[in-house]
Structures are given as C-alpha cells and as structure tokens.
C-alpha cells in the first residue's frame, strides 16, 4: 500500500482533528441545552462555557462558527433570564456583536443588552446607545427601536431630543404605523412642556393621517387634556367622549370625564358674583 505524501497526511490529520472537535463541541452544546430544559441553569451555563473555551475567539469554519454563536446566545440568555447575572449576560451579548456583526443575532443581542441597561442597571443612556445602533441599521425592527430611542428621551424629560428622534423616524419611515406613533410622541412632548399651541397642532396632524383607532383615540385624549387645561370644559368633555371609541384604557377616560364634569358643575354653582347662577337662572 502506497502511503500518502507527508503534506496530504498532515492535512488529513488536521481535518480529522477538526471533525472530532466539532463533534465534541456539538455534543457539549446539546448537553447544555438539555440541562437548561431540565431546569438546571448553572449546569447549562457551565456547558456553554466549555463549548466556548474549546472553540475560542478566532475565525472558524462555518459549522463551528454556528455552534459558537448558539453557545454565546445560550450563555447570555441563561445568565440574564435564569441566573440573574446581568453583567455576565452583557459580556456574552457583546461577544455576539463583536464576532457576528451585521447578523440578526447581533442586533438581537444589542436589544437584550439595551433592556438590561435600562431595566437592571437604570442606565437609560446606555440603553439608548444600543437601540440607536439597531435603528441605524437595516434590521427588520429598526423603526421600532428608533421609536424606543425617542420614547426613552421622552421619559428622561429631554423633550427636544425626543421630538428630534421622532422626526428622524417619520422622515425615514413616513408611511409606517410607527410614524403615527412618533407623531403622537411629538405631540405629547409639546404637551409635557406646556406648549399647548404646538401640542394641539401636533395632535391634529396625527388625526389628519387617519391612524389606527387606538392612536386616534389617544390623540383625541391629548386634545381633551389641552382643552381642560385651558378651561374649555365642554370641548374637553366632547373630545373625551369621542376618545372612548378605540381607546386602550377606557376606564382612565371615564375617570377623566367624571373629573371634568365635576369641575364644570363646581364652576356653575360657585362662581362668585354670578347673579344669574345665584338665582338659579342659566
């Protein structure tokens, strides 16, 4: 039997070693997944870590790269969702972003990182940075994350930046349902700044776009609030009544209606110096 040339023999040995390593990593990944399904998160995390230690951080063949990605995502999710180790979870998600840029898994890892920053670390600006990166890309959810950026600035009471981010959304996705939500946010930002004229125009602009019923109702609710603040109680009541149709929280509107009605009654019965009211004449 003729022996293969030394160079070919070395290549065959390397290929066999790679296949063996891949098989071992795949088995360990399956074991980690099984441990997670069995409710053993610490054991699962240890299994994912073994896979990652074996495969390393460098360039890999396609099959090994896919295994590493699954192990990274599994480790991040177990650390975050089951073990509550948020710092470790972020470290795994960051490795996903670094090793697999531009992929669906990368933007999902950024999304999870943003949620951890906001909900667990109380770091709104850290969350905004993650969501903004998703919004600037071509992920299917880019517009939704642009809205999250605008909403986060609204929650921070940075109303000008909230309106800027909402405007950027409307310019990039002008005909989307998310653009209607951005218009609502713009109106709310004006209202929170007590800029009633600008808020009124922004709510009206949303109504003219003929948005879905929920957004129409919320725009009418916003206009009703402005009318109530201005003392136009009859108009406020009429707008609240219109907003009931399609509003996601009708009980909240009914409470607002009751308060405005009570306010109107007080104004009718207790206005000082009002001779007609004093004698029961309207």
C-alpha positions as CSV (number, residue, x, y, z in Angstrom):
1,X,0.0,0.0,0.0
2,X,1.4,3.4,-1.0
3,X,1.5,5.9,1.8
4,X,0.1,9.4,1.1
5,X,2.6,12.3,0.8
6,X,3.5,13.9,4.1
7,X,1.7,17.1,3.3
8,X,-1.5,15.3,2.5
9,X,-1.2,13.2,5.6
10,X,-0.9,16.2,7.8
11,X,-4.0,17.7,6.1
12,X,-5.9,14.6,6.7
13,X,-4.9,14.5,10.4
14,X,-5.9,18.2,10.8
15,X,-9.2,17.5,9.1
16,X,-9.9,14.5,11.4
17,X,-9.0,16.6,14.5
18,X,-11.3,19.4,13.4
19,X,-14.2,17.0,12.8
20,X,-13.6,15.4,16.2
21,X,-13.5,18.8,17.9
22,X,-16.7,19.9,16.1
23,X,-18.4,16.7,17.2
24,X,-17.3,17.2,20.8
25,X,-18.5,20.8,20.8
26,X,-21.8,19.8,19.3
27,X,-22.3,17.1,21.9
28,X,-21.5,19.6,24.7
29,X,-23.8,22.1,23.3
30,X,-26.6,19.5,23.2
31,X,-25.8,18.7,26.8
32,X,-26.0,22.3,27.8
33,X,-29.3,22.7,26.1
34,X,-30.7,19.6,27.8
35,X,-29.6,20.9,31.2
36,X,-31.4,24.2,30.5
37,X,-34.6,22.4,29.5
38,X,-34.3,20.3,32.7
39,X,-34.2,23.4,34.8
40,X,-30.5,23.3,35.7
41,X,-29.3,26.7,34.5
42,X,-25.9,26.6,36.3
43,X,-25.1,23.3,34.7
44,X,-26.3,24.6,31.4
45,X,-24.1,27.7,31.7
46,X,-21.1,25.6,32.5
47,X,-21.7,23.5,29.4
48,X,-21.9,26.6,27.2
49,X,-18.7,27.8,28.7
50,X,-17.0,24.5,27.8
51,X,-18.1,24.9,24.2
52,X,-16.8,28.5,24.1
53,X,-13.5,27.5,25.7
54,X,-13.0,24.8,23.1
55,X,-13.9,26.9,20.1
56,X,-12.1,30.1,21.1
57,X,-12.4,33.6,19.7
58,X,-10.7,33.3,16.3
59,X,-12.0,32.6,12.8
60,X,-13.8,29.3,12.5
61,X,-15.3,27.1,9.8
62,X,-19.0,27.8,9.2
63,X,-20.2,24.9,11.2
64,X,-18.0,25.7,14.2
65,X,-19.0,29.4,14.0
66,X,-22.6,28.4,14.1
67,X,-22.0,26.3,17.2
68,X,-20.1,29.1,18.9
69,X,-22.9,31.6,18.2
70,X,-25.5,29.2,19.7
71,X,-23.3,28.8,22.8
72,X,-22.9,32.5,23.2
73,X,-26.5,33.2,22.9
74,X,-27.4,30.4,25.2
75,X,-24.9,31.5,27.8
76,X,-26.2,35.1,27.6
77,X,-29.8,34.1,27.9
78,X,-29.2,31.7,30.8
79,X,-27.2,34.3,32.7
80,X,-29.8,37.0,32.1
81,X,-33.1,35.2,32.3
82,X,-32.5,32.4,34.7
83,X,-29.4,33.2,36.9
84,X,-29.9,37.0,37.1
85,X,-26.2,37.6,36.4
86,X,-26.7,40.7,34.3
87,X,-23.1,41.7,34.0
88,X,-22.1,38.3,32.7
89,X,-25.0,38.3,30.3
90,X,-23.9,41.6,28.8
91,X,-20.4,40.2,28.3
92,X,-21.8,37.3,26.3
93,X,-24.1,39.5,24.2
94,X,-21.2,41.8,23.5
95,X,-19.2,38.9,22.1
96,X,-22.1,38.1,19.8
97,X,-22.0,41.6,18.5
98,X,-18.2,41.6,18.1
99,X,-17.9,38.2,16.5
100,X,-21.0,38.2,14.3
101,X,-21.5,41.9,13.2
102,X,-24.4,42.7,10.9
103,X,-26.3,39.5,11.7
104,X,-29.8,39.1,13.1
105,X,-28.3,37.6,16.3
106,X,-26.1,40.7,16.7
107,X,-29.0,43.1,16.7
108,X,-31.0,40.9,19.0
109,X,-28.0,40.8,21.4
110,X,-27.9,44.6,21.3
111,X,-31.7,44.7,22.1
112,X,-31.2,42.4,25.1
113,X,-28.2,44.5,26.2
114,X,-30.3,47.6,26.0
115,X,-33.1,46.1,28.1
116,X,-30.5,45.1,30.8
117,X,-29.0,48.6,30.8
118,X,-32.4,50.2,31.3
119,X,-34.3,47.7,33.5
120,X,-31.5,46.3,35.6
121,X,-28.8,49.0,35.7
122,X,-31.0,52.0,35.4
123,X,-28.8,53.3,32.7
124,X,-31.1,54.9,30.1
125,X,-28.3,56.4,28.0
126,X,-26.6,53.0,27.8
127,X,-29.8,51.5,26.6
128,X,-30.3,54.3,24.1
129,X,-26.8,53.7,22.6
130,X,-27.7,50.0,22.0
131,X,-31.1,50.8,20.5
132,X,-29.8,53.6,18.3
133,X,-27.3,51.2,16.8
134,X,-30.1,48.9,15.8
135,X,-32.2,51.7,14.5
136,X,-29.4,52.9,12.2
137,X,-29.0,49.5,10.6
138,X,-31.3,47.5,8.3
139,X,-32.8,45.2,10.9
140,X,-36.5,44.5,10.3
141,X,-37.2,46.1,13.7
142,X,-35.1,49.2,13.1
143,X,-38.1,51.6,13.1
144,X,-39.4,50.1,16.4
145,X,-36.0,50.7,18.0
146,X,-35.9,54.3,16.7
147,X,-39.3,54.7,18.5
148,X,-37.8,53.2,21.7
149,X,-35.0,55.8,21.4
150,X,-37.5,58.6,21.1
151,X,-39.6,57.2,24.0
152,X,-36.5,56.9,26.2
153,X,-35.7,60.6,25.7
154,X,-39.3,61.5,26.5
155,X,-39.0,59.5,29.7
156,X,-35.8,61.4,30.5
157,X,-37.7,64.7,30.0
158,X,-35.4,65.6,27.2
159,X,-38.4,66.7,25.1
160,X,-36.4,68.4,22.3
161,X,-34.3,65.3,21.7
162,X,-37.4,63.2,21.9
163,X,-39.0,65.3,19.1
164,X,-35.8,65.1,17.1
165,X,-35.7,61.3,17.2
166,X,-39.4,61.1,16.4
167,X,-38.8,63.4,13.4
168,X,-36.0,61.2,12.2
169,X,-38.3,58.2,12.4
170,X,-41.1,59.9,10.4
171,X,-38.6,61.0,7.7
172,X,-37.2,57.5,7.2
173,X,-40.4,55.5,7.5
174,X,-43.1,58.2,6.6
175,X,-45.9,55.8,5.7
176,X,-45.5,53.3,8.6
177,X,-47.7,52.8,11.6
178,X,-44.7,53.5,13.7
179,X,-44.6,57.0,12.1
180,X,-48.0,57.6,13.5
181,X,-46.8,56.6,17.0
182,X,-43.8,59.0,16.5
183,X,-46.3,61.8,15.7
184,X,-48.2,61.1,18.9
185,X,-45.0,61.2,20.9
186,X,-44.1,64.5,19.3
187,X,-47.5,65.9,20.5
188,X,-47.0,64.5,23.9
189,X,-43.6,66.1,24.2
190,X,-45.0,69.5,23.4
191,X,-47.9,69.0,25.9
192,X,-45.5,68.0,28.6
193,X,-43.5,71.2,28.0
194,X,-46.8,73.1,28.4
195,X,-46.5,74.3,24.8
196,X,-50.2,73.9,24.1
197,X,-50.4,75.5,20.7
198,X,-47.7,73.3,19.3
199,X,-49.2,70.2,21.0
200,X,-52.6,71.0,19.6
201,X,-51.2,71.2,16.1
202,X,-49.2,68.0,16.5
203,X,-52.3,66.1,17.8
204,X,-54.3,67.4,14.8
205,X,-51.6,66.4,12.4
206,X,-51.8,62.9,13.7
207,X,-55.6,62.8,13.3
208,X,-55.3,64.0,9.7
209,X,-53.1,61.0,9.0
210,X,-56.1,58.8,9.8
211,X,-54.2,56.5,12.2
212,X,-55.4,53.2,13.6
213,X,-58.3,53.6,16.2
214,X,-56.1,53.3,19.3
215,X,-53.8,56.2,18.1
216,X,-56.8,58.3,17.0
217,X,-58.3,57.8,20.5
218,X,-55.1,58.8,22.2
219,X,-54.8,61.9,20.0
220,X,-58.3,62.9,21.0
221,X,-57.5,62.3,24.6
222,X,-54.5,64.6,24.3
223,X,-56.6,67.3,22.7
224,X,-59.2,66.9,25.5
225,X,-56.5,67.3,28.1
226,X,-55.4,70.6,26.5
227,X,-58.9,71.8,26.4
228,X,-59.4,71.0,30.1
229,X,-56.2,72.8,31.0
230,X,-57.5,75.9,29.0
231,X,-60.8,75.8,30.9
232,X,-62.8,74.7,27.8
233,X,-64.7,72.1,29.7
234,X,-67.5,71.4,27.3
235,X,-65.0,70.9,24.5
236,X,-62.9,68.6,26.8
237,X,-65.9,66.5,27.6
238,X,-66.9,66.2,23.9
239,X,-63.3,65.1,23.0
240,X,-63.1,62.6,25.8
241,X,-66.4,61.1,24.7
242,X,-65.0,60.7,21.2
243,X,-61.8,59.2,22.5
244,X,-63.7,56.4,24.3
245,X,-64.1,54.6,21.0
246,X,-60.9,52.6,20.4
247,X,-59.0,53.8,23.5
248,X,-56.9,51.0,25.1
249,X,-57.8,52.2,28.6
250,X,-61.4,53.4,28.6
251,X,-61.6,53.3,32.4
252,X,-59.0,56.0,32.5
253,X,-61.0,58.2,30.2
254,X,-64.2,57.7,32.2
255,X,-62.3,58.9,35.3
256,X,-61.1,61.9,33.4
257,X,-64.7,62.6,32.2
258,X,-66.0,62.4,35.7
259,X,-63.4,64.8,36.9
260,X,-64.1,67.4,34.2
261,X,-67.9,67.0,34.8
262,X,-67.4,67.7,38.5
263,X,-65.2,70.6,37.7
264,X,-67.9,72.1,35.3
265,X,-70.5,71.7,38.0
266,X,-68.4,73.4,40.6
267,X,-67.8,76.3,38.2
268,X,-71.6,76.6,37.6
269,X,-72.6,76.6,41.2
270,X,-69.9,78.5,43.0
271,X,-68.8,81.3,40.7
272,X,-68.6,84.4,42.9
273,X,-70.7,87.4,41.9
274,X,-72.7,85.4,39.4
275,X,-76.2,86.7,40.0
276,X,-77.9,84.5,37.4
277,X,-76.4,81.4,38.9
278,X,-77.3,82.5,42.4
279,X,-81.0,82.8,41.5
280,X,-81.0,79.5,39.5
281,X,-81.2,81.2,36.1
282,X,-78.9,79.9,33.3
